[in-house]
Amino acid sequence: MQRITNCLLTTENQCLMLQKPSKGWWVAPGGKMEQTETIQEAAIRELKEETGLTVEKPELQAVTTMVILDQNGDIHDEWMMFTFKAVQSTGELFEHSPEGKLQWQPINAYKTLPMADGDRFIFDHVFYGEGILYSTFYYNTEHQLLKSRRSSACQ
């Protein structure tokens, strides 16, 4: 199972997002964890590699399992994603990210921007929920959300 981290860097009314060129979907900057990294170290490293910014004290907001099912309903792929939120950063934002287009978006832009349906639930929780979101999202191989299970625990 692949482990992924991402981090939503926010201000009072904006969020830094990345548009991936492959599908045109908007995401929180992030990527694959390296061996021996903690999830927080990976989130900090990935955000810096993709944006040029270093976040301070990112806080875990969501732990998500993504399951891709083939047409027979068998598991085709599976990974776990750890989503963080940060409100402070240092450094200079890249003019061009190696991973896609970086842009500060209004907080509620996630409701209408093209993105994975499961990501909308995660963004909504990060901005408006309490505690940590625990979820599993089931997609088909065409990246359509089939079903989800979600719960949150207040810290």
Secondary structure by P-SEA (a helix, b strand, c coil): cbbbbbbbbbcccbbbbbbbccccccccccccccccccaaaaaaaaaaaccccccccccccbbbbbbbbcccccccccbbbbbbbbccccccccccccccccccccccccccccccaaaaaaaaaacccccbbbbbbbbcccccccccccccccc
